[in-house]
């Protein structure tokens, strides 16, 4: 901890680390998450705190916190790359909360060859007790095995890019085990073409379940039409509220789509967390 605090420029890393360590509820458990790169002789040259998320039928993601190195950036990159490979992680996030702008740029450049990109992640939440009315809801159709190709085409057109097989697998399992009945294609009517998609997941199926909205978008011809995207989001919220009337919906959005963030906020989503980070995802 002292090295991590020194790396971000704290004036008294030793003193603060002693005070924090004395207040840890389970120092042994926390220590198991702290990994360092150490040469055969001498002090450690890099380290970080790692948290595993998912696994099993869900995508495995690693979250790195309090990353540091002591004049050895290569050791930190090797540590990150080694952990991703050893754990078989499909995605990883290095949190930059403690790092200033210069350190953040340094880390971004260091980890760019490993597939990490700089982003500002916003976790938004919507309480399903507050779903707004909608005069013209869309028709939602759930994923079926024989619609796999149609869903991939729909997603490709909405996002303007093809995702790899690894990226598609992560989309299905990034928020938890794949749940086909929460992956929706939207139409204005059953006999009309699809206009957009909404992908969700949930660990439980209760009246107060929390859903993860892992993706939402409309076809390219509607990209300039905020109303269609609003209809899609509200229709999805209505569908989820029927299943969990006192539940909630969480979604994590990056900085690449400020329009979607603005629409979510206008509908009642509130920001519960903002995280500057380096993000690695399969594409």
Helices and strands as residue ranges (DSSP letters): H 2-7, H 13-21, H 27-31, E 34-38, E 44-53, E 61-69, H 73-87, E 91-95, H 101-111, G 112-114, E 117-127, G 128-130, E 139-142, G 145-147, H 148-159, H 165-173, G 180-182, E 183-187, E 194-202, E 210-218, G 220-222, H 226-243, E 248-253, H 258-267, E 270-280
